[in-house]
Amino acid sequence: MAGIFLYASIDKIANPAAFAKDIYNYQILPDALINLTALVLPWLELLLGLCLLTGVWMPGAVLTVNGLLIVFLAALVFNLARGLNVDCGCFGAGGLGPSMSTGGYLLRDMAFLSLGVFLFFSVFRNQLRGRLKRASDQNRDGDSDGKQGRAASTSMVERSHLSLGSKTGWSRAALQIMALAALSAVVAPAVNALRTDRLPIIGDWSAAGRITTATGERMDISLFEAQKLFANDAAVFIDARSAEDYSQGHIKGARSLPWHEVDLKFIDVTQDIELETPVVTYCDGETCELSHDLALFLRDAGFTNTRVLVNGWTLWQQAGMPVESGIPSANRQ
């Protein structure tokens, strides 16, 4: 469990902007809390991993770990109930292993939570057994009358349960949890302030704010502009959705380059496109980030005239523009 939390924190600390996007995709937190969570949560995970590894502040660390695992699992269940399939974001932009469906992430997080529950009972059961044994030993040594001893022993056991809950168990764990949270809240903004690519505490998560480059350049294109480029055959349209969604329907003449397969299909799809050619990427839904990620990737690859049609597939259909379906034999216009 220590290794899981340490690994989970590394990429998110190195790439807070990517983690903030993962948090946004869940559509649970208010926009004002997204960047702050993306900064603080990875440091809390790092501290928890270190506590589990060294055995320091175990009660508080174990309770916090289980609390976070329950929150992560609840977020996945919430998205599954809404029919959304978003990347887990548990291990940062790179993830742990191949991309999975929301159901796959759900099963994985259930396995993690089972480990957390086992750890919880291991830590607190040892405390309980130790206190009960000490109470029983003290009672036997201090009372010679068997009947009174048994009665006193029962009383000591009851008091031991109360003591565990009120003094040595939950109260101490609560103080440790507050200390871990406070350390994370202090360290995260301090480290962020030292970064050259620091993440603003409150970010702009509007559609226009999301579709920008690292230098702040707007990358979105209006439907009117996209229609004009299409009518003049002046741009290449690229669908960032899955191959299955593409086959069910897409902009006429658009090429399929699913974001999750970009490394495999990039060369085949783009090798005949001149670098200066206007390229329009699109997916579906106001919150879909696949087309944005693909556009940034294409710009890094040299296609500097790449734009994003936000909610492109829906807008295109609503405008009555030409569409087609089926899987093409090749992604060529």
C-alpha positions in Angstrom: 0.0 0.0 0.0 2.9 2.4 0.7 4.3 1.7 -2.8 0.9 2.4 -4.4 0.5 5.8 -2.7 4.2 6.8 -3.3 3.9 5.9 -7.0 0.6 7.6 -7.3 2.0 10.9 -6.0 5.1 11.2 -8.2 3.7 12.0 -11.6 0.9 14.2 -10.1 3.5 16.3 -8.2 5.6 16.6 -11.4 2.5 17.4 -13.6 -0.1 19.2 -11.6 -1.8 20.7 -14.6 -2.5 17.2 -16.1 -3.8 16.0 -12.8 -6.1 19.1 -12.6 -7.5 18.1 -15.9 -8.2 14.6 -14.6 -10.1 16.1 -11.7 -12.1 18.4 -13.9 -13.1 15.4 -16.1 -14.9 13.9 -13.1 -17.3 16.9 -13.0 -17.7 16.7 -9.2 -15.7 19.5 -7.6 -16.5 23.2 -8.2 -14.1 24.9 -10.6 -12.6 27.0 -7.8 -11.3 23.9 -5.9 -9.9 21.9 -8.9 -6.4 23.4 -9.0 -6.1 23.5 -5.2 -7.0 19.9 -5.0 -4.5 19.0 -7.8 -1.7 20.7 -5.8 -2.5 19.5 -2.3 -3.7 15.9 -2.8 -0.5 14.5 -4.4 1.6 15.8 -1.4 -0.9 14.2 1.0 -0.5 10.9 -0.9 3.3 11.2 -0.7 3.2 11.8 3.1 0.8 8.9 3.5 3.1 6.6 1.6 6.0 7.6 3.7 4.0 7.1 6.9 3.0 3.6 5.8 6.6 2.8 4.8 8.2 4.0 8.0 5.4 3.1 10.5 5.1 6.7 11.6 1.6 8.0 12.6 0.1 4.7 11.5 -3.4 5.2 13.0 -3.9 8.5 11.2 -2.3 7.4 8.0 -4.4 4.2 7.8 -7.6 6.1 8.4 -6.7 8.7 5.8 -5.7 6.1 3.3 -9.0 4.3 3.7 -10.9 7.6 3.5 -9.3 8.6 0.2 -9.8 5.1 -1.3 -13.5 5.4 -0.4 -13.7 8.8 -2.0 -11.9 7.6 -5.2 -14.2 4.6 -5.4 -17.3 6.7 -4.9 -16.2 9.1 -7.6 -15.8 6.2 -10.0 -19.2 4.8 -9.1 -20.8 8.2 -9.6 -19.3 8.5 -13.1 -20.3 4.9 -13.9 -23.9 5.7 -12.9 -23.8 8.7 -15.2 -22.5 6.7 -18.1 -19.2 8.5 -18.3 -16.0 6.8 -19.1 -13.1 8.9 -17.9 -9.5 8.0 -17.1 -9.1 7.3 -13.5 -6.3 9.9 -12.9 -5.3 7.9 -9.8 -1.7 7.6 -10.9 -1.3 10.9 -12.9 -1.3 11.5 -16.6 0.7 8.4 -17.3 -1.4 6.0 -15.4 -0.5 2.6 -14.0 -0.6 0.1 -16.8 -2.9 0.4 -19.9 -6.0 2.6 -20.1 -9.1 0.8 -18.9 -12.8 1.4 -18.8 -14.4 3.0 -15.8 -15.6 -0.5 -14.7 -12.0 -1.7 -14.9 -10.8 1.2 -12.7 -13.7 0.4 -10.3 -12.5 -3.2 -9.9 -8.9 -2.1 -9.4 -9.9 0.5 -6.7 -12.0 -2.1 -4.9 -8.9 -4.3 -4.7 -7.0 -1.3 -3.3 -9.7 -0.7 -0.7 -9.7 -4.3 0.4 -6.0 -3.9 1.1 -6.7 -0.7 3.0 -9.4 -2.4 5.1 -7.0 -5.3 5.9 -4.4 -2.7 7.0 -7.0 -0.9 9.1 -7.9 -4.0 11.1 -4.3 -5.0 11.4 -3.3 -1.7 13.0 -6.3 -1.2 15.3 -6.7 -4.8 16.2 -3.1 -4.9 17.6 -3.8 -1.8 19.7 -7.0 -3.3 21.0 -5.4 -6.7 21.9 -2.5 -5.0 23.6 -4.7 -2.9 25.9 -7.0 -5.8 26.7 -4.1 -8.0 27.6 -2.5 -5.4 29.9 -5.9 -4.7 31.5 -6.4 -8.4 32.2 -2.9 -8.9 33.6 -3.2 -6.0 35.9 -6.5 -7.2 37.2 -5.3 -10.7 37.9 -2.2 -9.4 39.8 -4.2 -7.0 41.9 -7.2 -9.0 42.9 -7.1 -12.4 44.8 -10.8 -13.0 44.9 -11.8 -15.0 41.8 -15.3 -13.7 41.5 -14.4 -10.2 42.1 -11.5 -10.6 39.8 -13.7 -11.7 37.0 -16.1 -8.9 37.6 -13.2 -6.4 37.7 -11.7 -7.9 34.6 -15.0 -7.4 32.7 -15.0 -3.8 33.9 -11.4 -3.3 32.8 -12.2 -4.7 29.4 -15.1 -2.3 29.0 -12.9 0.6 30.0 -10.3 -0.5 27.6 -12.7 -0.3 24.7 -13.7 3.2 25.8 -10.0 4.2 26.2 -9.1 2.9 22.8 -11.9 4.9 21.2 -11.6 8.1 23.1 -7.9 8.5 23.9 -5.3 6.2 22.4 -7.2 5.4 19.1 -9.5 7.9 17.4 -8.4 11.1 19.1 -4.7 10.4 18.4 -5.5 9.4 14.8 -7.5 12.6 14.4 -4.6 14.7 15.5 -2.3 12.9 13.0 -4.8 13.4 10.2 -5.0 17.1 10.9 -1.2 17.2 11.0 -0.9 15.4 7.6 -3.5 17.7 6.0 -1.8 20.8 7.4 1.7 19.7 6.1 0.3 19.0 2.7 -1.5 22.4 2.6 1.7 24.2 3.5 4.2 22.3 1.3 2.1 22.1 -1.9 1.6 25.9 -2.5 5.2 26.6 -1.4 6.6 24.1 -4.0 4.2 25.4 -6.6 5.4 29.0 -6.1 8.9 27.9 -7.0 7.9 26.2 -10.3 8.5 28.1 -13.5 5.2 26.5 -14.8 3.3 27.1 -11.6 -0.4 26.2 -11.6 -2.7 29.1 -10.5 -4.6 28.3 -7.3 -7.9 29.2 -9.0 -7.9 28.1 -12.7 -10.2 29.0 -15.6 -12.1 25.9 -16.5 -14.5 27.4 -18.9 -14.4 26.0 -22.5 -12.3 28.8 -23.7 -10.0 28.5 -20.8 -9.4 24.8 -21.3 -8.6 25.1 -25.0 -5.4 27.1 -24.7 -1.7 26.3 -25.1 0.9 26.6 -22.4 1.6 30.2 -23.5 -2.1 31.1 -23.3 -2.9 31.0 -27.0 -6.6 30.2 -27.8 -6.9 27.0 -29.8 -10.7 26.8 -30.1 -12.4 27.4 -33.5 -16.0 28.5 -34.0 -18.5 26.3 -35.9 -18.8 29.1 -38.5 -15.0 29.1 -39.1 -14.9 25.3 -39.2 -17.8 25.2 -41.7 -16.0 27.7 -43.9 -12.8 25.6 -43.9 -14.9 22.5 -44.7 -16.7 24.2 -47.6 -13.4 25.3 -49.2 -11.8 22.0 -48.5 -9.1 24.0 -46.7 -8.6 21.9 -43.6 -8.1 18.3 -42.5 -10.7 17.2 -39.8 -9.5 14.6 -37.3 -11.8 12.7 -35.0 -10.3 12.1 -31.6 -13.0 9.7 -30.4 -12.7 5.9 -30.3 -12.8 3.9 -33.5 -16.2 2.5 -32.5 -17.7 6.0 -32.1 -16.1 7.1 -35.3 -17.6 4.2 -37.2 -21.1 5.0 -36.0 -20.9 8.5 -37.4 -18.3 11.3 -38.1 -17.8 14.5 -40.1 -17.7 13.6 -43.8 -14.1 13.0 -44.8 -12.7 13.2 -41.3 -9.8 11.0 -40.3 -9.9 8.8 -37.2 -7.1 9.2 -34.8 -8.3 8.0 -31.3 -6.4 9.8 -28.6 -5.7 6.6 -26.7 -4.1 5.1 -29.9 -2.2 8.2 -31.0 1.2 6.6 -30.6 0.3 3.7 -32.8 -1.7 5.5 -35.6 -0.2 9.0 -35.7 2.2 8.4 -38.6 -0.3 6.5 -40.8 -2.9 9.2 -40.3 -0.8 12.3 -40.7 2.1 11.4 -43.0 0.5 13.0 -46.1 -0.5 16.2 -44.3 1.7 19.3 -44.8 2.8 20.9 -41.5 1.2 24.2 -42.4 -2.2 22.7 -43.4 -5.1 23.8 -41.1 -6.1 20.9 -38.9 -9.4 20.7 -36.9 -9.7 18.2 -34.1 -13.0 17.3 -32.5 -14.7 14.9 -30.2 -18.1 15.1 -28.5 -19.4 16.9 -25.4 -18.6 20.2 -23.8 -16.3 18.5 -21.3 -14.5 16.1 -23.7 -10.8 16.7 -23.6 -9.7 14.2 -26.2 -9.7 16.7 -29.1 -7.7 19.2 -26.9 -5.1 16.6 -26.0 -4.8 15.5 -29.6 -4.5 19.1 -30.8 -1.7 19.8 -28.3 0.0 16.6 -29.5 -0.2 17.6 -33.1 1.1 21.1 -32.4 4.1 19.6 -30.6 4.6 17.4 -33.7 4.9 20.4 -35.9 1.3 21.0 -37.0 1.2 24.5 -35.7 -2.2 25.4 -37.4 -4.2 23.0 -35.4 -7.5 24.1 -33.8 -10.2 22.5 -31.7 -13.9 22.4 -32.5 -15.4 22.1 -29.0 -18.3 19.6 -28.8 -17.7 19.2 -32.5 -19.7 16.1 -33.3 -22.9 17.4 -31.7 -22.6 20.9 -33.1 -21.9 19.5 -36.6 -25.0 17.3 -36.6 -27.2 20.1 -35.1 -26.0 22.4 -38.0 -27.1 19.8 -40.5 -23.5 19.5 -42.0 -22.4 16.5 -44.0 -21.7 13.4 -42.1 -21.0 9.7 -42.8 -20.5 6.4 -41.0 -18.5 3.2 -41.3 -14.9 2.3 -40.9 -12.8 3.5 -43.9 -10.2 1.3 -45.4 -7.7 4.1 -44.9 -7.7 7.5 -43.2 -7.2 9.5 -46.3 -9.2 12.3 -47.7 
